[in-house]
Amino acid sequence: MTDRTEQSKALASDVRMQILDWLKQPKRHFGHQESGDPEEIGVCVTLFAGKLDMSQPTVSRHLELLRRAGFVRVRRIGRWSYFSRDEDGLLGYRNWLNDSL
């Protein structure tokens, strides 16, 4: 069962909402990623850190909260982590919120 309170907390951050927004169109925002197509493999943490002007550990913490909430997926390639939106998780939350209000 999904913890809806934790999901709500994960969205209570401008930074995390910005990350989710960028991931709607990863090629538009991260088309310069050299390690692969951001739509296919996801976006590397280092690119988020640069765009947000934050340290990589801080950005990793934001991404981990989104992952635990079921809003992003992580793909590991070598020592790198790539993130993409989990549309099923986001839709499930949206439907629950709509039904609950």
Legacy VTK file of the C-alpha trace (Angstrom):
# vtk DataFile Version 3.0
C-alpha trace
ASCII
DATASET POLYDATA
POINTS 101 float
0.000 0.000 0.000
1.258 3.439 -0.878
1.749 5.939 1.936
-0.238 8.919 0.689
1.014 11.155 3.515
4.610 10.539 2.460
3.671 11.201 -1.146
2.092 14.506 -0.157
5.206 15.459 1.789
7.371 14.610 -1.213
5.449 17.167 -3.260
5.714 19.855 -0.569
8.941 21.218 -2.015
9.471 23.705 -4.814
12.684 21.889 -5.738
10.992 18.506 -6.070
8.101 20.015 -8.029
10.632 21.655 -10.366
12.390 18.316 -10.887
9.096 16.635 -11.782
8.277 19.464 -14.157
11.635 19.210 -15.942
11.195 15.462 -16.252
7.988 15.977 -18.243
10.238 17.038 -21.133
13.702 15.735 -20.302
15.134 16.256 -23.781
14.095 19.922 -23.739
15.750 20.585 -20.383
18.630 18.096 -20.493
19.236 17.493 -24.192
22.915 18.260 -23.611
23.350 15.062 -21.563
26.273 13.271 -23.192
25.840 9.822 -21.663
22.591 9.055 -23.480
19.162 10.260 -24.476
17.443 11.591 -21.326
14.075 10.359 -22.618
15.418 6.821 -22.938
17.689 6.426 -19.917
16.618 9.287 -17.643
18.532 12.294 -16.370
21.795 12.080 -14.443
21.903 13.525 -10.922
24.822 15.761 -11.828
22.719 17.621 -14.402
20.017 18.335 -11.821
22.686 19.564 -9.402
24.049 21.981 -11.990
20.648 23.268 -13.067
19.516 23.738 -9.457
22.881 25.132 -8.318
22.893 22.641 -5.430
25.308 20.023 -4.227
24.904 16.531 -5.610
24.137 15.024 -2.151
21.333 17.560 -1.634
19.832 16.822 -5.035
20.199 13.085 -4.428
18.167 13.467 -1.241
15.361 15.226 -3.130
15.387 12.530 -5.812
15.349 9.764 -3.207
12.247 11.257 -1.576
10.547 11.352 -4.975
11.622 7.762 -5.655
10.302 6.496 -2.325
7.020 8.296 -3.007
6.750 6.421 -6.310
7.005 9.543 -8.484
10.341 8.832 -10.182
12.234 5.739 -11.258
15.970 5.310 -11.049
18.125 3.443 -13.535
21.703 2.710 -12.616
24.286 2.474 -15.353
27.728 1.850 -13.966
28.236 4.276 -11.109
25.693 6.770 -12.439
22.014 7.100 -11.530
19.472 8.343 -14.057
15.988 9.490 -13.095
12.710 9.599 -15.015
9.104 10.233 -14.067
6.992 7.295 -12.944
3.759 8.230 -14.696
1.840 5.316 -13.132
2.816 6.448 -9.639
1.909 10.050 -10.387
-1.434 9.034 -11.900
-2.249 6.853 -8.903
-1.604 9.761 -6.554
-3.604 12.162 -8.738
-6.566 9.760 -8.814
-6.425 9.214 -5.055
-6.295 12.969 -4.438
-9.204 13.574 -6.790
-11.295 10.848 -5.118
-10.413 12.073 -1.647
-11.305 15.743 -2.046
LINES 1 102
101 0 1 2 3 4 5 6 7 8 9 10 11 12 13 14 15 16 17 18 19 20 21 22 23 24 25 26 27 28 29 30 31 32 33 34 35 36 37 38 39 40 41 42 43 44 45 46 47 48 49 50 51 52 53 54 55 56 57 58 59 60 61 62 63 64 65 66 67 68 69 70 71 72 73 74 75 76 77 78 79 80 81 82 83 84 85 86 87 88 89 90 91 92 93 94 95 96 97 98 99 100
